[in-house]
Amino acid sequence: MIVPVVAPLLPSSSKFLQSYLTRSPPPPSLLIDTLSSSTIGITLNLPKSFNALNHTQVSYLSPLYAHLLSESTPPYVIFKGADTGKKTKSFCSGGDVVQIYKEGLIRYQNLGDKSTLNNVDGTDIFFRDEYKLNNLISNFKSQISIWDGICMGGGVGLSIHGSHRVSTSRTVFAMPESGIGLFPDVGGSAWMPGLGGWGIYLGVTGERVKGETARRLGLSTCHVGDWESVEEKVIERLDGGEDAGEVLASVDEGGDERGALDDLIDECFEGKFQIGEIFEALEKSEHGEAERIKGIIETKSPTSVEVTLEQLRRGKSMSSISDCLEMEFNISQAMMQEPNGDFYEGIRAVLVDKDGAPKWDKGFGEVEVEKYFREAEEKWTP
């Protein structure tokens, strides 16, 4: 726990918050506090949904980050998820895709009352605004995100583009979108290609990695077994004017060692952007996990998998996160506007009916990948 601050607070945190929050108080789903003279805390506060990210939070955070970026000496931001009160902890379990699904059913499948949409397209505006927030965070160099538990999907977008990311012994990191008919968005095109085979593996399988592996891969920039055991000391040193990177490096416990899975990923995923190549490599591999991993991929949306591979191939040569996010917005809108597309079936099977038996629209090798990369009717801009 952090002890109450008794020293006079510096303008960088207390006065910043006092002036900003007076003008714009946060919604109940966000907790924003002064932690010390140098540091403010932002906490996603929807523990029942494992701190899923919704549009209300995005709409509040974007102008807050724009304001932070306008400050000459902005405070540090320690970004967390509220305690779930359960054994499973969570930084952020991802975006609220069920709400997007519900609106898409009304708008594109005529299943519901269109008068409830209030002339706002949630299948457009959520992605549009979320990606703008991702881009803002990529320019903010004083964010320390604490992955103490689940960090998936939209939660990755809130944090991985920031300057500092702390994994713990409870971290569960994943980009599971291929299992719900989506793709690893929120800027996945910007960082996943840099992981080589691991980026492709994570994108198409949706498999999870623990905190120590996240640190070794460079997903997190610091790993500690228990964040609470070092938090007070870290903040104290930030108050003393030390650089956040150096402070976190001093408590970093490092990542794990390479294992047999790394060898399989190098063999079967590195440099392969066609699903046929990956399947062929897995079939030929003598690695004991090859058959299991091929089986995992075969349960995923073929559209998601093949679009993801092309997304990462293109992202590898893109020069900025904003270019990646523009491409991803185009993909998102193409998927949202398919009445019988895999997004709606995936959300139904995994998160609504929860029967775990999606009936995907296309098989592997049948997907018209190129159409998902056409420019959206209304272009995304940062």
N, C-alpha and C positions, 0 to 999 in steps of 0.2 A: 504494500500500500504506500501511497505517496503522503508524506507528512504535510500538513498545511503550511503554506508559505507565510513566513512572518516578516521577511525583509521587504522593504518597499519595492513594489513592482515597477519594472521599467516600461516605458511607453510601448515597446515592441510587442508586448502581449496584452497587458491589462487595459491600456487605453485603446488599443486597437479593437479588442473585443467589446469594450464598453460602448464605444462609438458605433461600431458596426451592428451589434446585436440590438441596440436601442432602436436603430432604424429598421432592422430586419430580423425579428426574432425567429429562431429555427422552428421547424415543425417538431412534434413529439417524437418522430422517428429518427431525429438527430439530437445528440447531446453535444454541446460545445461549451468548453470550460477553459478558464485560465489554469494551467498546471503550475507555472512558475513565472519568473521574470522574463524568461526567454521562450516559453513554450505554451502553446495552446493544445487542447485535446479535441479531436472530433471522433465521435463514437456513433456508429450505426446502431440504432436502437429498435430493432425488430426481432428480438430473440426467439419468438415463437416460430418465425420463418427462417431461423438461423441467419438473421440479418441480411435477408435478400434486399436487393437494391430496387427502389421504385422511382417513378418519375417525379414524385414530390421531392424526394431527397436530391435527385439530380438537378432539379430546377432551383433548389436552394444553394447547392454546393457550387454551381457554375459561377454565379456572380460573386460568391465568397472568394473563390480562387482567383477570379479576375481582380478583385480588390487586393488580395494578398500579393499578386504579381505587380500591382501598381505601387506597392510600398518599397521605399528605398532599403529598409532593413526589416523585412518581414519576420515574424516569429517562426520558430520551428512548429510544425504540426505533427503531433503523434496521433496516428489514425488507427482506430481499433474497432472491434465489434463488441457489442454488449454481451455480458455473460449470459449464456443460454439457460443456466440453471440445470443443465443436463451434463451427462458424461461427455457428450460430443460438444466441443466448443466450436466457435465459428467467427472468423473475421467477416466474411461475406460469402454466402452460398451461391451468389449469382444474381442476374437481373430477374425481375418479376415477369417471367415469360408467360405465365398463366394469364395475366391480365391482357397481355398483347394477343395471346391466342383467343381469348374471349371476344376482343374487339374485332379481330380478323374474321372470326366466324360470322359476325354480323355484317361486316363490310364486304367481304369477298365470297361468303357462302350463303348470304341471305338467311342466316339462322338467328333471327332476333329482330328487335325493334331498332331501326336505324336512327330514329329520333333521339335515342339515348346517347348518340355519338357526339352531339353538340358541335358538329362541323369541325371536329378536331380528329385527325387521323392518328390514333395512338400507335398504329403499326409503322408510322413514319416518324412521329415526333419523339417517341422514346429513343429510338436508335439515333436520330439526328442529334438530340440533346445529350445523350450519353456519350456519343463520340466527341462532341465538343468539350465535354468535361474531361475525357481522357486526354485530349490534346492540351488543354489548359494545365493539367497535372504534369504532363511531360515537360513543361517549361518551368515548373516550380522546383527549386533545388533544395528545399528545406523540409521535405516530408519524410517522416519515419513511419512506415506502415508495419503493423504488428500482426503477422500471420499466425496467431495463436489458435489454431483449429482449422476449419474449412476455409480454403481460399480457392474459389472456382469462378470461371466465367466472368461476369461483371465485376466481381471482387478483384480478379486479376487486373482488369482494366483500370480500376481505381488506384492500383498500387504499383504495378510492375513498371509503369512509365515514370514513377516518382524516383527521387534520388536515393532513398534508403529503404530497404525491405528486410525485416527481421523474421526469420523462421524459428520455430521452436520444436520441442519434442512432440507437440500435438498438431503440427502442421499437416494438413491434407491438401495438396495442391493438384489441381486438374483443370483441363479444358474439355468438358464432357459433351460438347455440343453435337458431335456426330451421332450420339445416341438419341437425340431429340429432333433430328431433322434440320439442324441449324449448322453453324460452322464456327471455328474459333475466332470470334470477332474481337471487338474492343481493342484493336491494335495488334492482334496476334500476328498479322502479316509483318509487323515491324520487328518483333523479337524472336519469333519461333524459327525463322530461317537461320538465325545465328547459332542455333543449337545443333545444326547439322541433322544427323539422323534422329536425334532425340526430339527435335521439333516436329518432324514428320510423324514419328511414333506417337507422341502425345496428341497430335492433332487428329489422327485417324482412329486411334484406339480409345481415346478419352481416359486412359489409365491414370491412376493416381500416383503421386510420389510423396515421400515423407520429407520432413524438414531437412535432414542431413543431406539427402540427395538433391533437394532444391538448392542448397548452398553450394554443393560441388558443381552443379550445372550453371551456377551464376544467376539462378532465378531470384534467390534471396542474396543480399549483400552482407548479411551477418546471420549467424546461427547461435542461439543460446537455448539451453535446455528449458529454462524457466524465465520468461521475460520479467515477471514481477520481482524476481530476486535481484535484478540489475537496474530496473527502471529508475528508482530513486537516485541512484548514483549517476546514471547517465544524464538525467535532467540536471542534477547538481553541477555536473561538469559543463553542460551546455550553458548554464547560467554563468559559469566562470569564463566564458568566451572561447572554449575549445571547439575545434572543428568537429562536426557530427561524424564525419567519416572516420576520423582518428579515434574518437570516443568509442564508436561501435566496433572498430577494429580491435580495440583493447579488450573487449569482452567476447569477441567472436570465438566460438568453439570449433569452427570449421565444419567441413562436410564429411561424407563417408568416402569409402574407397571404391574404385571401379569394381564391377562384378561381371558375372557371366552375361547378364542382361545387356550390358554395354556392348559386349562383343556381338551379340545377336543384332542389336540395333545398328551397329556399324555395318554388319554384313547384309542386312535385309532392308534397311530404310535409308541409309546415307545416299543422298543424291538421286533418289528414286521418286519421281513425281507422277508416275502412272501406276494405278492400282494393280495392273497386270504384272508389272515388274516386281512389285512387293510380294504378291501372292506366289509368283514363280520362285523368288528367293527364299520365301518361307518354306515352300514345298521341298526345295532342294537342301535346305539347311539340316544339319545333323544336331543342331542345338535342341536340348530337351524341351524348351519352351516354345519352339517355333509353331508347332501344331496348335497349342493353346492360343497363342496370339493371333494366328490366322482365324481361328474360330471366333475370337472376340471381334475382329474386324468384320466378319461375315454377318454379325448381328446388327451392325450399324447401318444407318441410312446410306445406301449407295450414292445418292445425290450428294449428301453431306461429305462423304469421304472423297469423292472425285472432285467436288468443288474446292474442298480444303487443299487438296494436292496442288491444284492450279493456283489457288490463292497464295500458297506458300512459295510456289515457283515464281510467281510475279513479284511477290513481296521481297524476294531475295535481291532484286535489282532496283527496288524503289529507294529514293534518297531521303524521304522524310516520313514521319509518322502521319502527318496530315494527308500525304498521298495514299498511304495505306488505308487510312480511315475513310477516305473518299471512295476507294475501291470497295471496301467492306460495306459501306452504305448502299452502294449499287447492288451488291449481292443480297443484302438483307431485304431490300425492297422487292427484288425479283422473287425471293422466297416467300415473302409475305403475300404477294399478289397471285400466288398459285392456289386456286381454290381447293384443289385436291393434292396439294403438295405435302412433302414429308414433314414440314414443320408442324402442321396441324395434326397429322397422324402421330408424330413423335410425342408431342405434348399430351395429346389424349392418352396415349398408351402408358407413358411414364409418370405424368404428373396429375392427370385428371381422373381417368378411369382406373389407372394404375394396374392394368392387367399385364403389363410387361410384354405385350405381344403386338408390336406395331406391324402393319401391313404396308411395306414401303411401295411407293409408286413405280419405281424402276429397279432393275437389277444392275449389277456391276457390268460395265461396258455398254449400257444402254442410255446413259445420261448425256443430254445435250449440254455440255459444260459451258460452252461459250455464251449462251443466252443469259447466264447469271452475272456476266461481267459487262453487260451493256449499261450505258449511263442511265441513271434514274431520271424520271420525268422532271423532278425538281432536284437540282444538284446539291450535294452536301458541301458546305463551306465551313472552315474552322470558326 
